[in-house]
Amino acid sequence: MSFYRIYRPQTIAEIDNVSVRDSLLSLLTKEVHELPHAFLFIGPKGTGKTTAARIVAKIFNCSRMSKRTGPCAACDQCLSIAANTNVDVMEIDAASNRGIDEIRTLRERIALAPAAADYKVYIIDEVHMLTTEAFNALLKTLEEPPAHAVFVLATTDPQKIPATILSRCMVLHFTRALGDELSHALARIVKKEKIVLDGEILDIIINHADGSFRDAVKMLEQVSFHKGKLTAQIVRSMLSVSEEKIQTDFLETFLRKDTRAALSHVGTLVREGQDIKTFLVSCLNRLEQQLIASVMAQKPQDNRVELKDAIRRLSGAYAEIRTSPVASLPLELAVVEYCESRAGSEHAEPVGETHSAKASLGSVPQQTASIRAHSSPSASGLLTLEKLTDCWKDFIEELKPFNHSVAGVLRSSRPKSVGDGTVILEAFYKFHKEKLSELKTREMLAAVIKKLFGEKVKVEIVLGKK
């Protein structure tokens, strides 16, 4: 059994995330029947949401609950919940069970009394993946749940959770683990497994984990398989952590827009078998520090413009690696595009002002300038379906620096009609239609159209036949 499963916290006291531990301890101040019937756990992957959800299930069902420390982790209910064999505690992956039929089945079963526990607890992971219809069905259950039902919803993308669902849940935020918290979690395992490591090796793992308890423990387990004396160099090699010098040299050439030198460093990474995603995370951490330092020191704006552009390019490359047939290609493309971009050009233009997150639409490539040449703002009302269709690839390219995921979806979509101030786009997969139909996405698409063609339009999405 893997370290992560063996050493998963089973009691509140064992949770290393201090804020989450304090939040769960606060639940003990009330009687179980006074607790909320619905919880929403929000946070990045690997921060302990599922672990905390199981502990909440224990709070409701432990037969030897302590008002001071919480569930005992030793009674039959606690042990079966920990082993994921408790028939009254169900874990549902919304990414795989996202439709209305699955939620309807849940609603039918929830009316039945618990088999052995006091409460039936439903843990729905990645709940943001549910369809609109499924959310509506879930809402009805949350509005009038049976007295014996408890819901724990978990998500890494809270923006996709309807406000009606949010308003019915007690929300707990899971932040990325701090270095001290990760160190404490790893030290406990190192002691129990009798692994011999020095402080530098633990620091490498912690820095590489990006605030994820799960990733840190998995990396520690990987390192523990090594036979013989462990050194920092061996650990870096095992975890595919690039040397600081490679990061420094790459960023130096990248930021001064030396295309050939930057690509040469990428080639070195590939030849040495380094993990490109890991390398990008390290580089983005450095750029983030530079950006914050620039703001705090009130340095000239020009410096921050280039830093923001570089961060966007590398972030986009990171997002595209998963679907790229060649792992290094997104990074190489980002290098070429950034180094060949016009120096000092600002990429940030607000989109969707009603949203708190102001997004950048990226720099204006050559083809965009060409579009604008014959589609100036004075040409209002002249946007046609033919014009949008002809410039469709350019439209997608303009979206990429802002949202690679949406740009990817649009590659398998097409314009359907233009008229009366409305652009209708046709998607051919239900999931694509749902993604493009989100309000913030449609506002972003409309903003790009205005930027390219000078016309203010509404964007609607329809489902077409393949």
SULZI-V276548 format. One record per residue. N is the residue number from 1. RES is the residue in one letter. PHI is phi in whole degrees, -180 to 180 (none if undefined). Layout:
N:RES:PHI, N:RES:PHI
//
This chain:
1:M:none, 2:S:-71, 3:F:-54, 4:Y:-62, 5:R:-79, 6:I:-64, 7:Y:-104, 8:R:-62, 9:P:-55, 10:Q:-110, 11:T:-129, 12:I:-62, 13:A:-62, 14:E:-83, 15:I:-73, 16:D:-85, 17:N:-75, 18:V:-61, 19:S:-65, 20:V:-69, 21:R:-59, 22:D:-66, 23:S:-65, 24:L:-70, 25:L:-63, 26:S:-66, 27:L:-67, 28:L:-73, 29:T:-75, 30:K:-118, 31:E:-70, 32:V:-57, 33:H:-70, 34:E:-94, 35:L:-76, 36:P:-60, 37:H:-93, 38:A:-143, 39:F:-123, 40:L:-127, 41:F:-101, 42:I:-117, 43:G:169, 44:P:-65, 45:K:-62, 46:G:75, 47:T:-99, 48:G:100, 49:K:-66, 50:T:-66, 51:T:-59, 52:A:-66, 53:A:-63, 54:R:-67, 55:I:-69, 56:V:-62, 57:A:-60, 58:K:-68, 59:I:-57, 60:F:-78, 61:N:-123, 62:C:-59, 63:S:-86, 64:R:-131, 65:M:-64, 66:S:-108, 67:K:-71, 68:R:-102, 69:T:-114, 70:G:96, 71:P:-61, 72:C:-81, 73:A:68, 74:A:-128, 75:C:-76, 76:D:-59, 77:Q:-64, 78:C:-63, 79:L:-67, 80:S:-72, 81:I:-66, 82:A:-62, 83:A:-85, 84:N:61, 85:T:-119, 86:N:-76, 87:V:-69, 88:D:-98, 89:V:-120, 90:M:-112, 91:E:-105, 92:I:-120, 93:D:-93, 94:A:-68, 95:A:-66, 96:S:-102, 97:N:-126, 98:R:-102, 99:G:-91, 100:I:-67, 101:D:-63, 102:E:-66, 103:I:-71, 104:R:-63, 105:T:-62, 106:L:-59, 107:R:-63, 108:E:-69, 109:R:-77, 110:I:-68, 111:A:-69, 112:L:-73, 113:A:-68, 114:P:-57, 115:A:-76, 116:A:-139, 117:A:-91, 118:D:-81, 119:Y:-133, 120:K:-93, 121:V:-116, 122:Y:-110, 123:I:-102, 124:I:-111, 125:D:-87, 126:E:50, 127:V:-63, 128:H:-65, 129:M:-81, 130:L:-63, 131:T:-74, 132:T:-58, 133:E:-65, 134:A:-66, 135:F:-61, 136:N:-63, 137:A:-68, 138:L:-65, 139:L:-59, 140:K:-62, 141:T:-71, 142:L:-69, 143:E:-70, 144:E:-136, 145:P:-80, 146:P:-62, 147:A:-62, 148:H:-95, 149:A:-107, 150:V:-133, 151:F:-118, 152:V:-125, 153:L:-98, 154:A:-130, 155:T:-151, 156:T:-102, 157:D:-137, 158:P:-65, 159:Q:-64, 160:K:-91, 161:I:-87, 162:P:-59, 163:A:-61, 164:T:-66, 165:I:-75, 166:L:-55, 167:S:-69, 168:R:-105, 169:C:-122, 170:M:-84, 171:V:-96, 172:L:-120, 173:H:-98, 174:F:-107, 175:T:-89, 176:R:-60, 177:A:-66, 178:L:-77, 179:G:-57, 180:D:-64, 181:E:-69, 182:L:-65, 183:S:-61, 184:H:-65, 185:A:-65, 186:L:-71, 187:A:-60, 188:R:-63, 189:I:-71, 190:V:-57, 191:K:-67, 192:K:-70, 193:E:-89, 194:K:56, 195:I:-91, 196:V:-96, 197:L:-136, 198:D:-98, 199:G:-61, 200:E:-65, 201:I:-66, 202:L:-62, 203:D:-63, 204:I:-62, 205:I:-64, 206:I:-62, 207:N:-66, 208:H:-82, 209:A:-78, 210:D:54, 211:G:76, 212:S:-104, 213:F:-60, 214:R:-61, 215:D:-64, 216:A:-63, 217:V:-68, 218:K:-64, 219:M:-69, 220:L:-61, 221:E:-64, 222:Q:-60, 223:V:-65, 224:S:-66, 225:F:-75, 226:H:-68, 227:K:-95, 228:G:100, 229:K:-71, 230:L:-91, 231:T:-122, 232:A:-59, 233:Q:-63, 234:I:-63, 235:V:-65, 236:R:-60, 237:S:-67, 238:M:-64, 239:L:-93, 240:S:56, 241:V:-88, 242:S:-72, 243:E:-63, 244:E:-59, 245:K:-64, 246:I:-65, 247:Q:-61, 248:T:-61, 249:D:-65, 250:F:-63, 251:L:-63, 252:E:-63, 253:T:-73, 254:F:-65, 255:L:-71, 256:R:-90, 257:K:63, 258:D:-95, 259:T:-58, 260:R:-63, 261:A:-67, 262:A:-64, 263:L:-66, 264:S:-63, 265:H:-67, 266:V:-64, 267:G:-60, 268:T:-62, 269:L:-58, 270:V:-64, 271:R:-64, 272:E:-85, 273:G:73, 274:Q:-73, 275:D:-81, 276:I:-67, 277:K:-63, 278:T:-62, 279:F:-60, 280:L:-64, 281:V:-60, 282:S:-62, 283:C:-66, 284:L:-66, 285:N:-61, 286:R:-67, 287:L:-65, 288:E:-60, 289:Q:-62, 290:Q:-65, 291:L:-64, 292:I:-63, 293:A:-62, 294:S:-64, 295:V:-67, 296:M:-65, 297:A:-88, 298:Q:56, 299:K:-74, 300:P:-56, 301:Q:-59, 302:D:-55, 303:N:-62, 304:R:-73, 305:V:-59, 306:E:-67, 307:L:-63, 308:K:-63, 309:D:-63, 310:A:-62, 311:I:-62, 312:R:-64, 313:R:-63, 314:L:-71, 315:S:-63, 316:G:-63, 317:A:-63, 318:Y:-59, 319:A:-67, 320:E:-89, 321:I:-59, 322:R:-59, 323:T:-105, 324:S:-84, 325:P:-70, 326:V:-123, 327:A:-58, 328:S:-84, 329:L:-61, 330:P:-58, 331:L:-68, 332:E:-63, 333:L:-66, 334:A:-62, 335:V:-62, 336:V:-63, 337:E:-65, 338:Y:-69, 339:C:-68, 340:E:-95, 341:S:-74, 342:R:-68, 343:A:-60, 344:G:81, 345:S:-77, 346:E:-89, 347:H:-101, 348:A:-97, 349:E:-133, 350:P:-59, 351:V:-131, 352:G:62, 353:E:-60, 354:T:-74, 355:H:-97, 356:S:-69, 357:A:-87, 358:K:-87, 359:A:-105, 360:S:-96, 361:L:-97, 362:G:84, 363:S:-75, 364:V:-93, 365:P:-73, 366:Q:-60, 367:Q:-65, 368:T:-66, 369:A:-60, 370:S:-66, 371:I:-59, 372:R:-64, 373:A:-61, 374:H:-113, 375:S:-137, 376:S:-73, 377:P:-56, 378:S:-71, 379:A:-91, 380:S:-55, 381:G:93, 382:L:-100, 383:L:-68, 384:T:-122, 385:L:-62, 386:E:-63, 387:K:-66, 388:L:-66, 389:T:-64, 390:D:-62, 391:C:-101, 392:W:-60, 393:K:-64, 394:D:-66, 395:F:-61, 396:I:-65, 397:E:-61, 398:E:-67, 399:L:-78, 400:K:-55, 401:P:-63, 402:F:-88, 403:N:-152, 404:H:-65, 405:S:-64, 406:V:-64, 407:A:-59, 408:G:-64, 409:V:-64, 410:L:-66, 411:R:-63, 412:S:-106, 413:S:-123, 414:R:-157, 415:P:-69, 416:K:-109, 417:S:-158, 418:V:-137, 419:G:170, 420:D:55, 421:G:73, 422:T:-130, 423:V:-108, 424:I:-107, 425:L:-107, 426:E:-111, 427:A:-106, 428:F:-115, 429:Y:-132, 430:K:-58, 431:F:-64, 432:H:-64, 433:K:-61, 434:E:-63, 435:K:-66, 436:L:-71, 437:S:-80, 438:E:-60, 439:L:-55, 440:K:-65, 441:T:-71, 442:R:-65, 443:E:-65, 444:M:-65, 445:L:-62, 446:A:-64, 447:A:-65, 448:V:-67, 449:I:-61, 450:K:-63, 451:K:-66, 452:L:-83, 453:F:-110, 454:G:75, 455:E:-120, 456:K:-88, 457:V:-135, 458:K:-99, 459:V:-116, 460:E:-122, 461:I:-120, 462:V:-125, 463:L:-95, 464:G:-102, 465:K:-93, 466:K:-73
//
